[in-house]
Amino acid sequence: MNDATNDVSVTKNNEHDPLFSILIPSWNNLEILKITIGSILKNSTYRHQIVVHVNEGSDGTLAWLSEKGILHTHSDKNVGVCYGFNLPSSLATCEYIVLSDDDNYFCPGWDKYLYEEVRKQQGIKWCISGTLIEREVTKNACVIAPYDFGSDQTNFDEARLLAEYDKIPFADWHGSNWYPMVLPRQLWCAVGGLSVEFSPGMYSDPDFMMKLWHYGVRTFKGVSKARAYHFMSKTTSRVKRNDGAKTFLFKWGMSSSVFLKYHLQMGRNDRGEEISTPTPSKMKDYFKRIWNAIRTSAT
């Protein structure tokens, strides 16, 4: 695919139809999943379709979703987030898909502010994220931190979060890449969803952004007012990690760090302009490829 790919028009929803198809992979994380889905039902401005992919589900997740009448797909074992998003996307019926982790509490108006930004877009070449609030400072410049409202269902201070979430100053930002993320379902289908060679999922996010970039997307925006609290429940600590950094490097010919910094301009304040194509030096990535090739042949 190339940057000359034609846009396809998107038909607007009837006001009575669900607005977003929200896809949520979950792996034996029922108590936090209940909070996530509860916040969508309680704090959304619009009605949405929720589709969960249940990885294993030995903790009662399947029974709870069935009892609540929530649409879901299922795998007997954990197949990771790549299949975990791709499978439920086959059941999505809305014009727009939202990707979400299973440990996000959606704050009031999250969908209103995302949809306000969506309505400004032309065609389907755009990707827009909400903004996470996290209890710990990390290297991620796109989140609001540190603001600790709890680590799980046992100590979650919902009342304090609802009183404070919209009073924390933060600007719109460049980069998208982070969930919750909304994009047109046509765009999701055009690039084939998440790439399963990154299973169980490390570096599948920047790979997905790179696929969007090659399709011609230049609007990667984070909306400050569309907020969600991230419990940081660390599901990834339970899986055997794939070497996503190396897979990304050999697939695209550059490191994910170069892509995020120079292409997506991750974390830079958004001023309403599209991202321009960068021309960074590729020597650093060239030597990384050589080193990885030597290391691989040595093993």
C-alpha positions in Angstrom: 0.0 0.0 0.0 1.1 3.6 -0.5 0.3 7.1 0.5 -1.8 7.6 -2.6 -4.5 5.2 -1.4 -7.9 6.8 -2.0 -10.1 7.8 1.0 -13.4 6.0 1.3 -16.4 8.0 2.6 -17.9 6.9 5.9 -21.7 6.8 6.3 -22.8 8.5 9.5 -24.7 6.5 12.2 -28.4 6.9 12.8 -28.8 8.6 16.2 -30.3 5.4 17.6 -27.5 3.1 16.5 -24.5 2.3 18.7 -21.7 4.7 17.8 -18.5 2.7 18.6 -17.7 -1.0 18.6 -15.5 -1.3 21.6 -13.1 -4.3 21.4 -11.6 -5.6 24.7 -9.3 -8.6 25.0 -9.3 -10.0 28.5 -7.3 -12.8 30.2 -8.6 -14.0 33.5 -9.0 -10.5 34.8 -12.8 -10.5 35.6 -13.0 -8.1 38.5 -11.1 -5.3 36.7 -13.1 -6.1 33.5 -16.3 -5.6 35.4 -15.1 -2.1 36.4 -14.1 -1.4 32.8 -17.4 -2.4 31.3 -19.3 -0.8 34.1 -17.6 2.5 33.5 -18.5 2.3 29.7 -22.1 1.7 30.5 -22.3 4.4 33.3 -20.1 7.2 31.9 -20.6 7.1 28.1 -22.6 9.9 26.4 -23.6 7.6 23.5 -24.7 3.9 23.3 -21.9 1.5 22.1 -21.4 -2.1 21.1 -19.1 -3.9 23.4 -17.3 -7.1 22.2 -14.9 -8.9 24.5 -12.4 -11.6 23.5 -12.0 -14.0 26.4 -8.6 -15.6 26.6 -9.1 -18.9 28.6 -11.7 -17.5 30.9 -11.1 -19.9 33.8 -12.0 -17.2 36.3 -15.7 -17.0 35.4 -15.4 -14.4 32.7 -17.4 -16.4 30.2 -20.3 -17.0 32.5 -20.4 -13.4 33.6 -20.5 -12.1 30.0 -23.2 -14.5 29.1 -25.2 -13.5 32.1 -24.9 -9.9 31.2 -25.6 -10.5 27.5 -22.3 -9.0 26.4 -21.1 -10.2 23.0 -17.8 -12.1 23.1 -15.4 -14.4 21.3 -13.4 -17.1 23.1 -10.1 -19.1 22.9 -9.3 -22.0 25.2 -5.9 -20.6 25.9 -4.3 -17.1 25.9 -3.7 -16.2 22.3 -2.5 -12.6 23.1 -3.8 -9.2 22.1 -3.2 -9.6 18.3 -5.8 -12.4 17.9 -7.5 -10.9 21.0 -8.5 -7.8 18.9 -8.7 -9.4 15.5 -11.3 -12.0 16.6 -13.9 -9.7 18.2 -13.4 -7.2 15.4 -15.2 -9.8 13.1 -18.4 -9.1 15.1 -18.0 -5.3 15.0 -21.0 -3.6 13.4 -20.3 0.2 14.0 -18.5 2.6 11.6 -15.9 3.2 14.3 -13.8 0.7 16.3 -12.4 1.5 19.7 -9.5 -0.6 21.0 -9.3 -0.9 24.7 -7.4 -2.8 27.4 -9.4 -4.6 30.0 -8.1 -2.4 32.9 -9.3 1.1 31.9 -11.9 3.0 33.8 -13.6 5.3 31.2 -14.2 8.7 32.7 -17.5 10.7 32.0 -17.7 12.2 28.6 -14.8 10.1 27.2 -16.7 9.2 24.0 -18.2 12.7 23.6 -14.7 14.3 23.3 -13.4 11.5 21.0 -16.5 11.9 18.8 -16.1 15.7 18.7 -12.6 15.1 17.2 -13.9 12.3 14.9 -16.4 14.7 13.4 -13.6 17.0 12.3 -12.0 14.4 10.2 -12.3 13.9 6.4 -12.3 10.4 4.9 -10.9 7.5 6.9 -7.2 8.3 7.2 -7.0 9.1 10.9 -6.4 7.5 14.3 -7.3 9.2 17.6 -6.6 8.2 21.2 -8.0 9.1 24.5 -5.6 10.1 27.3 -4.7 7.8 30.2 -4.3 8.7 33.8 -1.8 6.5 35.6 -0.6 6.1 39.2 3.1 5.8 38.3 5.4 7.9 36.2 6.8 6.0 33.2 8.7 7.0 30.0 5.3 7.6 28.3 4.9 11.3 27.8 1.4 10.8 26.6 -0.2 9.9 30.0 -1.2 12.0 33.0 0.9 10.8 35.9 1.4 10.2 38.8 -2.2 10.3 40.0 -3.0 7.2 42.2 -6.6 6.3 42.4 -6.0 2.6 43.1 -4.3 -0.5 41.6 -7.2 -2.9 41.5 -10.8 -3.4 42.6 -9.8 -3.7 46.3 -8.5 -0.1 46.6 -10.0 1.8 43.7 -11.2 5.2 44.8 -13.8 5.9 42.2 -15.4 8.8 44.0 -12.1 10.7 44.2 -11.3 10.0 40.6 -14.7 11.4 39.5 -14.1 14.5 41.6 -10.6 15.1 40.2 -10.1 13.6 36.7 -11.1 16.6 34.7 -9.2 19.1 36.9 -5.8 17.9 36.0 -4.2 20.2 33.3 -2.9 18.4 30.1 -2.7 19.3 26.4 -3.7 17.4 23.3 -0.8 15.4 22.0 0.7 13.8 18.9 1.2 10.1 18.4 -1.9 8.1 19.1 -0.6 4.5 19.6 -2.2 4.2 23.0 -5.6 2.7 24.0 -8.4 3.7 24.2 -8.1 4.4 20.5 -10.8 5.1 17.9 -10.4 4.6 14.1 -12.8 3.9 11.2 -13.7 0.2 10.8 -12.9 0.5 7.1 -9.4 1.6 8.0 -8.9 -1.3 10.4 -10.0 -3.7 7.7 -7.9 -2.0 5.0 -4.6 -2.7 6.9 -5.7 -6.1 8.3 -5.9 -5.4 12.0 -3.0 -6.3 14.2 -0.1 -8.4 12.8 -0.1 -11.8 14.4 3.7 -12.3 13.9 3.9 -10.0 17.0 1.9 -12.5 19.1 1.4 -12.5 22.0 1.6 -8.7 21.4 4.8 -6.8 22.3 5.4 -4.1 19.7 2.1 -4.9 17.9 1.0 -1.3 18.6 3.8 0.5 16.9 3.6 -2.0 14.1 -0.1 -1.2 13.7 0.7 2.5 13.6 3.4 1.8 10.9 0.8 0.0 8.8 -1.5 3.0 9.1 1.4 5.3 8.1 2.1 3.3 5.0 -1.6 3.4 4.1 -1.3 7.2 4.2 -2.6 8.1 7.7 -1.0 11.4 9.0 -3.4 12.3 11.7 -2.4 10.5 14.9 -3.8 12.5 17.7 -4.4 12.2 21.5 -7.4 14.0 23.0 -6.7 15.3 26.5 -10.3 15.6 27.6 -11.2 12.0 26.6 -9.8 10.4 29.8 -9.6 7.0 31.2 -7.9 5.7 34.4 -5.4 2.9 33.7 -5.1 0.3 36.5 -1.8 -0.9 35.1 -2.8 -4.5 36.0 0.3 -5.9 34.2 -1.3 -8.8 32.4 1.9 -8.8 30.3 3.9 -10.0 33.3 2.1 -13.4 33.0 3.1 -14.1 29.4 6.3 -15.2 27.6 7.3 -12.1 25.7 8.0 -12.1 22.0 11.1 -10.2 20.8 8.9 -7.5 19.2 11.7 -4.9 18.9 13.7 -7.2 16.6 10.7 -8.2 14.6 9.8 -4.6 14.1 13.3 -3.6 13.1 13.6 -6.4 10.4 10.1 -5.9 9.1 10.3 -2.1 8.6 14.0 -1.3 8.4 14.0 1.0 11.4 13.6 0.7 15.1 10.2 1.5 16.8 11.9 4.2 18.8 12.9 6.1 15.6 9.4 5.6 14.2 7.7 6.9 17.3 10.0 9.9 17.7 10.4 11.1 14.1 7.3 9.8 12.3 4.5 9.9 15.0 6.4 12.6 17.0 5.1 10.9 20.1 4.1 13.1 23.0 4.6 16.5 21.2 1.8 19.0 21.9 -0.8 18.9 19.1 -1.5 22.1 17.3 -4.0 20.8 14.8 -1.6 20.1 12.0 -0.9 16.8 10.2 2.4 15.1 10.8 4.9 15.5 7.9 7.2 12.8 6.6 10.5 12.9 8.5 14.1 12.4 7.2 16.0 11.1 10.2 19.4 9.5 9.9 19.1 5.7 9.5 22.6 4.8 10.5 21.6 3.9 14.0 19.0 1.4 12.7 21.5 0.1 10.1 23.9 -0.9 12.8 21.1 -2.3 14.9 20.1 -4.6 12.0 23.7 -5.8 11.5 24.1 -6.5 15.2 20.9 -8.4 15.4 21.8 -10.4 12.3 25.1 -11.3 14.0 23.5 -12.2 17.3 20.9 -14.4 15.6 23.4 -16.3 13.5 25.6 -16.8 16.6 22.7 -18.6 18.3 
